[in-house]
Amino acid sequence: MAIRAKYFLQVHPLVISEDLPILLMVLRTDFEGLFKPILQSYPDTGGILSCHKLKGGLRGYHALEIRFDEAEYRLVYRIFEKPAPKRVRVISFDIHDHAYEKAKERVMG
């Protein structure tokens, strides 16, 4: 049974041009086949993965927690319920600290 997407997914252009190319191929593949569908259907809970709300300069954003090969990755995004359509905007994807640094630059820049 296919998962029905509840949210339209938007990806920041720098995620495509800067973040994804430096990630391992398996993470790039999972971005398309696993992480995007999770964010389109379960952005507030993370589905089968864990996620948490962020504080400080990234208040209002969430981070999907991705553990791979003894490393901690974060996919940072924001959920927009209004105006319609409901959407999720991905703003960074990288190793833990780098993902947050990039997110702050992209939100405040």
C-alpha positions in Angstrom: 0.0 0.0 0.0 1.4 3.4 -1.0 1.7 6.2 1.5 -0.5 9.2 0.6 1.3 12.5 0.7 -0.4 15.1 2.8 2.2 17.8 2.3 3.7 19.4 -0.8 7.5 19.2 -0.5 9.8 22.2 -1.4 13.6 21.8 -1.4 15.9 24.8 -1.0 18.0 25.2 -4.1 21.2 25.0 -2.1 20.2 21.6 -0.7 20.2 20.4 -4.3 23.4 22.2 -5.5 25.5 22.0 -2.3 24.2 19.5 0.3 23.2 16.5 -1.7 26.3 16.3 -4.0 28.7 15.9 -1.0 26.6 13.2 0.7 27.2 9.5 0.3 25.3 7.9 -2.5 23.2 5.9 -0.1 22.0 9.1 1.6 21.2 10.7 -1.7 19.2 7.7 -2.7 17.4 7.6 0.7 16.7 11.3 0.3 14.5 10.5 -2.7 13.1 7.2 -1.7 12.8 7.4 2.1 13.2 10.9 3.5 11.0 12.8 1.0 8.1 10.4 1.5 8.4 10.6 5.3 8.4 14.4 5.1 5.4 14.5 2.8 3.4 12.2 5.1 4.7 12.5 8.7 6.8 15.7 9.0 5.6 16.3 12.6 6.6 12.8 13.9 9.3 11.6 11.5 7.4 8.5 10.7 9.9 5.6 11.2 12.7 8.0 12.0 13.0 10.4 14.9 12.6 14.1 14.6 12.6 17.1 17.0 11.7 20.7 17.1 14.5 23.2 17.1 15.1 26.3 19.3 16.8 29.6 19.2 17.5 31.0 15.7 15.8 27.9 14.2 12.7 28.1 16.3 9.8 26.8 14.2 11.9 24.3 12.3 12.3 20.6 12.8 15.2 18.2 12.3 14.9 14.6 11.0 17.5 12.5 12.9 19.5 10.2 10.6 22.1 7.9 11.9 24.4 6.3 9.3 27.8 4.6 9.5 28.4 5.9 13.0 27.7 9.5 12.0 24.7 11.7 12.9 23.1 13.6 10.1 20.3 16.1 10.2 17.8 17.1 7.6 16.4 20.5 8.7 12.9 21.6 7.5 9.9 23.7 8.3 6.3 22.7 8.2 3.7 25.2 6.8 0.1 24.4 7.6 -1.2 27.7 6.1 -1.8 29.1 3.6 -3.0 26.0 1.6 -1.5 23.8 0.4 0.2 22.3 3.4 3.9 22.1 2.6 7.3 21.2 4.0 10.4 23.2 3.0 13.8 21.4 3.4 16.5 23.9 4.1 19.6 21.8 4.8 21.0 18.2 4.9 24.4 17.4 6.3 26.4 16.1 9.3 24.8 17.3 12.5 26.6 20.6 13.2 27.1 21.5 9.6 23.3 21.0 8.9 22.4 23.5 11.6 25.1 26.0 10.5 23.8 25.9 6.9 20.2 26.2 8.1 20.9 29.3 10.1 22.7 30.9 7.2 19.9 30.1 4.8 17.1 31.3 7.2 18.8 34.5 8.2 20.7 35.2 5.0 
